[in-house]
Amino acid sequence: MSRNEDVRFVSSAIKIPRSSRAHPVPLLSTLPFARHNLSFHLDRARDAIQGFLAALPRRWSPRFLCSSSLAVVRQEAETNHRRHGKEDEERVLISEVLIRNKDGEALERADLEAAAADALKSCRPNSALTVREVQEDVHRIIESGYFFSCMPVAVDTRDGIRLVFEVEPNQEFQGLICEGANVLPVNFLEDAFRDGYAGKIINIRHLDQVIKSINGWYYKHGLSGLVSYAEILSGGILRLQVTEAEVNNTIIQFLDRRTGEPTIGKTRPETIFQQLTTKKGQVYNRLQGKRDVETILTMGIMEDVTIIPQPTGDPCRVDLVMNLVERPNGGFSAGGGISSGITNGPLAGLIGSFAYLHRNVFGRNQKLNLSLERGQIDSIFRINYTDPWIEGDNKRTSRTIMIQNSRTSGALVHGNNQSDHGGLTIARVTAGIEFSRPFRPKWSGTLGLIFQHTGARDDKGNPIIRDIYNSPLTASGNAYDDMLIAKFESVYTDSSDHSSSTFAFNMEQGLPVLSEWLCFNRVSARARQGYKIGPARLLLSVSGGHVVGNFPPHEAFAIGGTNSVRGYEEGAVGSGRSYVVGSGEISFHMFGPLEGVLFADYGNDLGSGPTVHGDPAGARGKPGNGCGFGAGIRVDSPLGPLRLEYAFNDKLASRFHFGVGYRN
């Protein structure tokens, strides 16, 4: 939050001298850090009540004193009431009640006299009063907030005892001096004092509410600050002293994950400091500190993080002690999964995986991931090295270096077992570098440069360039296609909830650095929007894309399958240079982790199937458009939602679909 200079605004053009007798505000004595002294009010009130008692008949003994502090007086009154019993209930007849200034004259402002008179509850003309009732009305006048002091005076007249309340009004508000408010907005102060103060008598009760609102502003924004002192200077100038606790030092302390004792950490302190938004010299913000804790936890290298403010010798400064418990840096893992792109055969979709992950390379939160996935057809070996935040960059830019060797089924575009040499697979060797960063709230972007060496193989691993229909499998006519791809991607995510709004745009440009390298441009986009409809949720999604230039046929947009148009096999609707797929789902909770879903999908290649090199879709009789509808269930699991769906297509054929995770 930006800082501002000490706030000083004055409504009159007078010079503001410091009063030789500044009167602390009595109602603020219970504020934290307050230094208000009530002795001035106590002395004057005691003198006043003693004088009042002396003017009464002698049978009234001055058994107790009065104070303008409600807490002190009420405690004394209750104690004295128990001590003296019936003596305090003795009454004297009052013939007249007047409101006067300290000189015994009528007040210049009728509204102030009316405010004091309205505050009286017991003291009325021709009424018999006890000393305690007079004392309580004195406090009621002070409680009205308009008066600095109130002294009851008894005057014996021929008509009886006249009770005069001599009041001293507060000064008219002429300006404000606010010191120490470095982050409090100036307009907040101006609005708070303009509404109830401009040209009016200072009301202590209203001032108390203003101070509470200032303290509330600090609390609402998570800031450590409050009004610690208030006084009225001569000339009607209010002076507020605000105390804000600024961050002095942030101390990082690593704790042993078993014993909880301090230990030596493996993470470099500068890596932690880079993540923190709380800096030295800022007013400590507990909400900002909470976000810092969450940020460090999302790094994935800490098991527990706490921030504990510690006092320093300066009451306006605070040290932050950050206790960190590190996770093990890395290890091996193994697992399994299902490839939704392979559906034929009882075990064709099963994939086993083995991986090694190091979460904190060089103590800089850099990630090294080596993984191997192997199925009956698919296999992927991948090496990823990621720096989540490049050192010295202030835009949170990340860098990923990737090397990958993969073999995947060519069935999406070229069908199953369509070559003369058995099952057709696509072999790719890929290497590249990508840079990502957030550039607006909820928006992130990625730029990358990727080299790809790709070609088709039979089940024995031999390269092939044509399928059974004599359609080419490469764009260059060689056994392999080489391409250097410049990539740009932008993603908008409203929240982490699956039903929230998302939008993604992707563009890839093939760079013909060498004459045999492919030149093409591919753009694609997808959007999703969720709506709450009673107990159900409606989720609408649409995706589309287009590619121009010379590109491999197996890179055409494939339509149909679990993540496209359900009711069809993978890629069975069509494959083209262009495509659009729309989907609508209504999901509803059933019981426990089980959720039901109704859905409908539609996909179209926009007549672009024949423009793909070799027309693989036309050779296989794919319709180019199709729709599907059905129902399914979803179960939450540690792997994500497990989806089992049954769908019909527009040919009235039906099939089951099983998937892990939400649709793209």
N, C-alpha and C positions, 0 to 999 in steps of 0.2 A: 504494500500500500504506500502511495507516495506521501512524502512528508510535506508539512507546511510550516511557515514561520510562526512564532508565538502570535496568537490572535489578539489584536488590539483594535477595537472599534468604539468610538465615542460619539454620542449623538449631539453633543454641543462642542463649540470651538473653544472651550475653556482649557486652561492648563491644569494638569492633574497633579496636584501636590500630594505627597504622602501624609496622611492624617497623623497628627501627634497623639490622637486618642482614637485608635481604630477599635470598633466594637465588633467582636466575633459574633457570628450568628448563633443564637441559642439553640434553635431546633436542630442544628447540624452536629451537635456534640456527640452523637452516637456513630458518626461516620468513621470507617476505618482510617487510621493515620491522622484523625482530627486532633487539633491542638487547642480547642476552644476552652476558654476559662469562664466559668459561670460565677465567680466570686463577686464580680461587679454587680450582677443582677441580684444575687443573694443578699449582699450588704444593703443595697437600696431597698429591697423588698422587706427585709427585717426592720430597717429603720421606719419604713412606712407603716408596717403593721403595729409596731410598738407605739408610734405616734397615734395611730388610730385607736388603739386600746386605751392609751392614756387619756384620750378625750371622752371616753365612755364613763359611765358611773363606776365608782371604785369597786363595787362588788364583782366587776369583771376583771379578773386577773389575767395578765399576759402569759397564758400557758404555753403558747407555741408561736412559731414564727412562720412567715410566708416566703415562698420562693417562686420565681417565674419559671422554674423548671418543673414540669409536671411530674416527672418521675420522682424527684426529690420531695416535692411537696406532698404528693399523694402518699408516699411512704411515711413521711413524718405525720401526716394527718391521721393515717390509720394507726400508727404507733401511739400518738397522743390521744386518739379517741379511746383506745383500749386503756390508756393510763389514767385519764381524767374522768371518763364516764359521763356522769350527768352534768358536771360543771361545764362541759363544752356545749351542752344543749340549752344553757341559759340564753334567753333572748332579750333583745332590746328593740323598742319601737322606733322605726325610721320614718320620719315624716316626709322627706324629700330626697330624691336621688338625682345627681347632676353629673354631666361629663364635662370636664374642663381640661385646659392645658396645664403645664407644670407651673405656670404663673397664676393659675386660678381664673383665667379668662376663657371665654367661649372659644371653641375651635374655629379656625378660619374656614375650614372645609366642612360643610354640612354632611357630606357623605361619610367622612371619617367619624363624626359624632354619631351618625346613624349606625355605622358598623359597630361601634363600641356599645351603643345602647341595645342593639339587637343581640349582642353576645351575652348580655345579662340574663340570668335565669331566675335567680332568687331575689336579687335586690330590686324591689319595687317600692314606690311611695306607699306610706301607711302600711308597712309590713313589719312584722317582728322577726329579726334576723339573729342568727348565731354568728360567732366569729368565723366559724368554719364555712358557713355559706358565703360570707363576704370574701373570704379567701378563695373559694372556688370560683366566684365570679371574676376576681382579679385574674385568675389563670385563664378563664374563658376569653377575656379581652386580649390577653397575650396570645392565646391560641388563634385568634382571628388573623394574626400575622401582620397586621398593619402598624402595630405599636411596639416601640422599643422598650417602654417601661409603663407600668401602671401602679399608682400609689393611692390607696384609699385614705381619705381624710374625713374625720368626724368633726362636724361643727355644731356646737350647741346653740340653738336659736330659741326664741320664745315660742315658736310653733313646734319645737321638738328637735330631734337630732337630724341634721342634714348630712347625708352621705355623699361625698364628692370623690369621684374617681379622676385623679389627675393623670392624664396620659401624655406620653411623648411619642408622636408619630414617627415612623421611619421617614427617611428622606425620599424625595422624588428621584426616580431612576434617570440618570443622565448619561450613563455609559458603562462599559464593561472592560475590564482588563483580565484576560485569561492567559495564564503563564503555564508553560510545560506541556501544552496540548500540541504535540508535534504531528499527530495523525488524525486528530478530530477535525472533521470538515468545518470550514468557516461558516458555510451557509446553514449548517445544523445549529450552531450557536446563535447565529443571527435570527433564525426562525424561532428558536426556543425563547429568546428574550423579547423579540418584537411583539409576539402575540399578547403577552400579559404584562408588558413593562413600559412600552414606549410612552413617556410623559406621565406615568402613574406612580403612585406611592409604592415603594418596594414592599411586597408582601412576602413575609418569611415562609409562609406555608407554600406559596407558589414557587418560591425559590427552592424550597426543599424538593418539590416535584421536578423542577428543572434539573436539579443536581441528580436526582434519581434517574431521570431520562438520559443524562450524560453517562452515568455509570452503566445504565442499561444498554446504551449504544456500544460501549466497550465490551460488555458481556456478550451481546448479540453477535459481534464480529470476532469473538474469541480473543480479544486483546486484553493484555494485563495493564489496566489503567483505571483510575477513578479520581474524583474530586477529593482532595485530601484537606483542603482548607478553604474557607470563605470568609470574607469580611466586607464591611461597608466603609468606604473611605469618605472623607469630607467631600462635599460637592455632589453627593449622590452617585459616586462611582463604585460599582461592585468589582471586587477582586476575587477571582477564583484561581486556586493553585491546583493544577492537575499533576498527579504523579503517574508516570508511565514507566514500566519496567522494561528496559532495553536489554537485548541479548549481549552479554559480555564475551564469553568464550564458550565454544562447543567442545566438549571433551568426549572423545570416543574411547570406550572401554569394552574389551572383549571378555566374555564370560565362558567358562567351560560348560559344555552342554550337559555334563553329568553332575558336576559338583556345584556349579554356579559361582565358582571362585574366579577372580580375574586371571586372565591368561593372555598369551601372545597370539594375536590373530594373523591369519594368512592374507586377509584383504588389506590392500593399501588404504591408508586413511584418506588420501586424495580422491580415491574412487568413491568413498562414501560422501565426502564433502561435495563432490560434483553433483550428487543427486539431491542435495538439500536446497530447498528454497528459503529456509530460515538462515539469515546471514547476521554477522556481527553488526551491532548498531541499530538493528530493527527492533521495534517494539514486539515483545514476545507474543505470539499468537498461537493459542492452543489448537485451533482448527488447522492452521498451517502446519503445526507440529504433527498433528494426526495424519495429515496428507503426506508429510515426509516419511512417517513410519510406514504407511501403506506403499509408498514408492520404493523404499528400500526392501520391503518384503517381496515386491513384484520382481526384484532383480533375480530372485530364485536362489540366492546363495546364503540367505539368513533364515534361521529357524525361529528366532524371536527378536523383536526390537522394542525397546522402551526408551522414552525420553523423560528424564526427571529434572525439573527446574531446581536449582540450588541457590540459596541466597549468597550475596557477596557482602563486602563491607559497605558498599554503596547501596542504599535502599532503592535507588533508581536503576540498578543493574542486576542481572540474574545470569548465572552460569547454567548451561544445559549439559547434563551428563547423559550420553547416549550409550545404553547397554546393548551389546550385540552378541547373539549366540549364532555361530556359523553352522551351516549344514556341512555334511561331508562333501568334499569337492567333486567327487565323481564316482563312477562305478559302471559295471556291466549290467545289462538287462536283456531279457528275452521275452518274447510274446508271440502273439498270433493275431490274425485278422481275416477279413473277407474282401476280395476284390469284386466290386459290383459290376465291373465290365466283363467278367467271365462267368457265364451262367450254365454252360453245357458240361455235363459230366458230374459225378457225385463229389469229387474232390477238386474240381478245376478252380474254384474260387478261393480255396484256402491258401493263406500266406503265413509263413513263419518269419520271425524277425529276431535279429540279434544286434545289440548296439552297445557302444561305449560313449559315455558323456562325461566331459570335464566342464564343470560349471564356472570355474574361476581361474582361468589360465593366467599365470603371472600375477595373481592377486588383483586383477583389473576388471573382473566381472566379464571377461571374454569367454566365449563358449566354443568348445571343440566337440563336434559330434560325428562319430563314425558309425554307420548303420548298414546292415545288410538285410534285405527282404527277399524271400525266396518262395515261390509258389510252383505249381505244376508247369506253368507257362511263364508267368511274370518273374522277373528278378531285378532288383535295384541295389547297387552299391553306391553309397553317397558319403562324401566328406564335406562337412560344413564348418567354417570357422567364422564366428560372428563376434563383432565388437559392438555391443548395444549402444554405446555412446563414445564416439571418437574423441580422444583427449584433445582439449583445446578448442573444441567446437561448442558454441553456446546455443545451438539450435537443436540439440538432442539428435544429431544425425548418427545413424547406425551404418555399419558396413558388414557385408556378408560376402565371403569368398567361397565358391562352391565348385566341386568336381563330382561328376556323376556318370556312372555307367549303368545303363538300364536296358532291359529287354521286355517289351510289352506286346500284348496280342494285337494283331492287325485286324481283328474281327469287326471293330467298330465301323470301318469303312469298307473293307474287302471281304467281309463275311468269314465263315469258318471253313477250314480245309479247302480253300479255293485255289491253291497253287498246285502245280504239278509235283511238288516236292513235299507234300504234307502240310502241317499247320504253318501259317504265316505269322512271323513276329517282326516287330520293328525294333532295331537295335540303335541306341543313341549313346554317343559319348558327348558330354556337355561340360563346359567349364565357363565360369563367369564371375562377375563381381556386381553387387548391387548396393546402392545407398538409399536409405529410407529415413524420413523425418516427418514429424507433424508440422504442418505449416499453417493451420487454423484450428480452432476448437472443433473437435470431432472429425477433422480431416487429416489424412496422412497421404504422403506421396512416395513413390519409389522410382528411381532411375537405375538402369542397369545396362551392362554390355555383356552379351553371352555368345559364345561360339558353340556351334552344334555340328556334329558329324553323324549323319543318320542314313540308314538304309534298311532294306528288307532282307530277311533270312528265312530259310526253311527250318524244319525241326532238327536238322543236323548241324545247323549253324552256317550253312553255305549261303553266300549272297545270291540274291535273285533280283531281276529287274522287271519281270512281267509275271502276271498271274495267269490263271487258267483261261481267262477271257482275252488274253494277249493285251491286257491293259497295262500301261507302264506303272511301275511302283516308285519311280523316282522322277524328279522334275528335270534333272540334267541328262538323263539317259545313261548315266554311269551307275556303278554299283552303289555308290554313296553320294549323298548331297551334302555340300558344305555351306554353311551360312553363318554370318556374323550379325547378330540381332541387337539393335538398340531398343531398349524397353522403357516404357513409361506407364505407371499405374497410379491412379488416385482413388482413394476409398473414403467414403463418408459413413460413419456409424453413429447413430443417435445414442445407443446404449448397448450394453452387453446382452440384453434380452433378445431372444431369437425373433420375437414378434415386433421389434422396434424397426424404425426406418433405416435402410441401408442403401447405398448406391456405390457402384464401382465402375470405373472406366479404365480400359487397358488398350494400349497401342504398342505394336511391335513393327519395327522397320528393318527389313533385311538390307544390309550394307554391302554392295558389290565391290569390296576392296580389291579382290581378284576377279578376273573375268568369269571364272567358273563358279563363283559364289552366287547364290540366289539373291534376287532383288524382289521384294514384295512388301506390302503394307497390310497389316491385319489390325482391325479395331473391333472391340467387343465391349459390351456394357451389360450390367445387370442391376436390377432395382427390386426392393422388397418393402412392403408396407403392411403393418398389422393393425387390426381394429378390435376393440373389445365390444362384444355383442352379448350383453347379459352374462351368463356363465360360460359362454363360448368365445372363441377367438377366431377371427377371419384373417387369413394371411394371403395376400395377393403378391405375386412375383412375376417378373418378366425379364427376359434376357434376349440378346440379339447380337449379331456381328456381321462383318463383311471383310473380305480379303481381296486385294487386287495384286496382280503381278504373277511371277512364276514361283509356285510353291509346291512342295511334295503332295501327292494325292492323299496320303494318309494323314495330312494335317488339315483336311477339310473339316468343316463343322459337322459333327455327327448328331443326329436327332433320334431320340427313342431310348427308353430304358429307365432304370430306377431313378436317376437324377434328371430325367428329361421328360419324355412322354411315357407314362406308365401304361401297361397293357401291351406294350411292344418289347421285343428283345432289344438289346443294346445296339443302337445305330440302325434299327430296322425301318424307321420312317424315311430316312434319307440322309444324304451327305452332300453339302454344297459349299459354294463360296459365300453364301449369305444364309442367314437363318433367323428365326424368331420363335421363341417358346414362351408360352404363358401358362400360369398355374394358379388355381385357387384352392384353398384348404380351409375347412372348418374343423377345429379341434376342440375337444371338451374333456374335462376330467371325469374319469369313471370311478376309481377307488385306488387308494394307496398310490404307488408309482405308475399306475396304468392310465393311459390316455387314449381316447378314441379319436379317429380322424375320418372325414369324408373329403374327397378330392376330385378334381377334374383338371386335365392337362390338354394343351393343344400345341402342335409344332408344325412349322412350315419352312421349306428351304427356299421359298420365294422364287421358285423356278430356276434356281442356280445350279442344280445338280449336273446338267449336261455340260456346264462350263468348266467343271473340274477336269484336269488332265486325265484322259482315258475314260471319263464318265463311269466310275465304278458303281454309282448308285443306279444308273440306267441299265447297266449290264446285269445287275442283280434284281431288277424289277422292283425297286423300292418306290413307294407311291409319291414321295416328296412332301406329303402332308398327312397328318393323322391326329386323332384325339383319343383320350382314354379317361376313364372314370372308375372310381371304386371306393373301398373303405379299408381301414387298417387300424392297427393298434401300435402304441409306442410305450416303451418301458425305460424309465431312467436307470442308468447304470454308470459305474465308474468310467467306462469307455465313452460315455455319451448316450444319447437316445438310441435304443435298439428298435428298428422299424420293421414290422411285418405287414405287408400290404397285398391286397388282392384286387386286381384291376381288369376291366374289360376294355378292349379297343373298339374303334368304329367298324371293324370287320367281325365283331362279336366273338373274337378270340379272347381268351382269358389266361392269366398267368399270375403267379406269386412273385413278389419282389421283397428282398430282404436287404437292409442296409444298416450301417452304423453311422450315427451323427445325422444332423439336419441336412436337407437338400441344399445344394449350392444356390 
